Amino acid sequence: MPDSFLHTYAAFRDFLAHHPEIEIGDSVTSIPEEVRTEFYNCFNATRKAFVETQFPQHLDRTAVLLEKYRKAEDNLAGLLSWEDSSVVTRLQRFMRDPMDSLTRELFDPLFDLLKGRESVESFTARASSAIEALFPEVFQAGYEKWAVLSLIKMCEAGKAFRVDVRSLNPGERSKTAIHAPSEEVPIPRESASFLFSQHRNAIFTVPDLIVHSSRLNGFVGIRTGYKEGLYNAWNASQERVWYPVDTDLLTLMEGLTLVYFSEKAESIALIADVAKLCRPDLILWCIDAQNMSQENSFEKMTRIDSRIKPPKGSYIIANAEWPGSGDSAENNLPAQTDEQTMGVHLLTVGYDESRLMPVIEALVRENLPQVSSHRSQVEKPNL
């Protein structure tokens, strides 16, 4: 255990020894009001020291991510901003204050250490495990947010639109597709204010935002953090291809960025309802190269591309090169022996937005004819 944490923890124990009025035991926790502020100052300092000494690389990488993300936000300051929300997600907390996000994982373990339920060694193992479970999730999602903002900038977006979908009413429960109510999808409206994350109980899955791109001469809709819809939609676009929603499909959707392109904003206002998913034109999967191998990322994206079949391709967006990959990671992809994998591309982007250009070029291109009957089969449930 690094000395700085042990030193801070020892000072905390010394503070407790000099304040016998504070009772922290297996069955009691009593912190009098007159010493509560000082107690939590020591408590928080101990948590912070643990993160700083155990995970300095996580903090260093996060500092770079936040610097690049805030610059990307500034580049779009006149186009969009994030609304305050009554519910703060884990990602939103991480992007606002990474130290607070990580030290929250230590609240219960540190109290258990003080109560004697944990030794320093078992506390270290438990606290480290909690942070190692959280960090890859929020760091990857933060990188995805940077990539989305960078892509919007490269689209040369002049206007932005939101779809104001409501959440379930108080006391209302989700139902199966057969029994779920039906409702009309709202028409996109121009806005400069957007939700950082969509509401968990939204009745439809809609884009995070839709922008009009002068570069592409059309509308681009983007959705991160996919979650299935809860109602049936009356007015799903007849111009789009739809897939039935099932458990396997929902599993594949985790962590993906769905990108839609259309000449009409209303045709991409609905991404999914309780029964069906609108096929995206293009899929991005933003990954942390330190957390997943090149081989595993390609294998998963191949399964995704084969199932969803986005006509403009599936792109792995990596934040760094893999060891030994050189400058062109795509040259190191496994051999593609089936037409199902032809839509998979790997871009080592880092924080260089210009390396997203192949995604813009793919959106510009007309959809190519399908290369095989397998590739062209789609499932269109009754709308």
Secondary structure, DSSP 8 states (H G I E B T S, - for coil): --HHHHHHHHHHHHHHHT-TT-EE-SS-EE--HHHHHHHHHHHHHHHHHHHHHH-HHHHHHHHHHHHHHHHHHHHTTTT-EE---SS--HHHHHHH-HHHHHHGGGHHHHHHHHTTSS-HHHHHHHHHHHHHHHHHHHHHHHHHHHHHHHHHHHTTEEEEEE----B--TT-----TTTS-EE-----EE-SEE-SS--TTBSSB--SEEEEETTTTEEEEEE-S----SSEETT--TTS-EEE--HHHHHHHTT-EEEEEESSGGGGS-SB-SSEEE--SEEEEEE-TTTS-HHHHHHHHHHHHHHH--TT-EEEEESS--TT--S-GGGGS----SGGGTTEEEEE-TT-GGGGHHHHHHHHS-----SSHHHH-------
